[in-house]
Amino acid sequence: MRSWDSMEDFEAFLDDGGLVEPDDDMPDAYREAVFRFIELHANSEYMGGLTERDWIAKAPGLTNKLTALAKTQDEIGHAHLLYMVAADMGVKTRDEMTADLLAGRTTFHNVFHYRAYSWGDQIAIAYLVDAAALASQQAVFKNCSYGPYKRILRRIIAEEGFHMRNGEELLLKMAKGTTQQHELMQEGIDRWWWPSVQLFGPDTRPDDVLLRWHIKSERNEDLRDRFVQKMVPQLTAAGFTIPDPDLHQDPETGRWVSGEIDWDALKAAIAGRGPDSARRLNDARLAWDGAAWVRSALDEAAAVPA
Amino acid sequence: MKTYEVFLKRPGKDPFIHVGALEAPDDDLALSFARDCYTRRSEGDQMWVVAREDLLVADPVELEMADRPHRHNDGALLRDLRQAGDQSAS
């Protein structure tokens, strides 16, 4: 078993590009922080998968239904992989993580506390939310010091890339569509712009251990800024507007500057007081309870001696 | 439930690579879950699924200490000797 004499030694190992493995005797604070981060990611993939599932039946046309099906499998698959990696850290079992999520004791990303009303919303999610999530994941992957998480992220990022591409395809189709389609899409952007920008979180604090321990590789504000620089020209070129009256281009640098970001909305959503939090969690509980017969069948299969 | 480790070999000359783990009640379902989780886009042409309890795991510290300088040749001495040869020839 590898171990480190002090936090200084451990941090030097991390700064050197060292990868921590599950059997290593890592500092408790590192284990806790990394575990909580992966659990949040796993919860978010799971809740995202459930939302995506709602659109398998509702998506217009067979192609879009098939894509929704594939994306649902991907998101639930990601949750599976991440819950395994998290469980192997020995902080909580998978069952404990599920129980905590369904009881509202743990959190998931703000964007899954809002309701997707229309197909326009669903495209805005695929385009904006997936892009924001992917940018954050890529920044984690780049310098991630926890080996199993880094390896699983490679796969997750590859699959999220498909989703983001699909989101842009659908957005551009709507941009070229009828006036009605254009309006539906604009409504989606209006609803999902701010939650996507808030997904990156407030400016990273100087003492953020996730940054120091090489879980995050970039500051929240840098990732958020890059997202804005990329999305504003793309959406504008497609004929859409951004629901931020104070958004403007800095005359000197040419960079887009957002208006004030409502961080209270982010905090409320994550704390389970978002516009759709209660319904979403209830949906997750229904899905969990509805699959109870599968779990008991598996337990019975496991009890049969080989 | 048992924990299994999943190894995939991509088509071509790559070796098997560990891709992750899963939980399943028995071996048949482990294979089925592994296909669902890890090969939805034919990421491998061969897959091994192994019960974690059956894996023999080496001590990473021993692995790290197994290296010896005399088992390597970084070419530095050869470079010096060749240079010396060139100089004496000119």
Interface residues (C-beta under 8 A of the other chain):
Chain A: M1 R2 E21 D23 D24 A70 Q73 D74 G77 H80 L81 M84 V85 D88 R94 P148 R151 I152 R155 L298 D299 A301 A302 V304 A306
Chain B: M1 K2 T3 H18 V19 G20 A21 L22 E23 A24 P25 D26 D27 L29 D36 C37 R40 V57 D59 P60 V61 E64
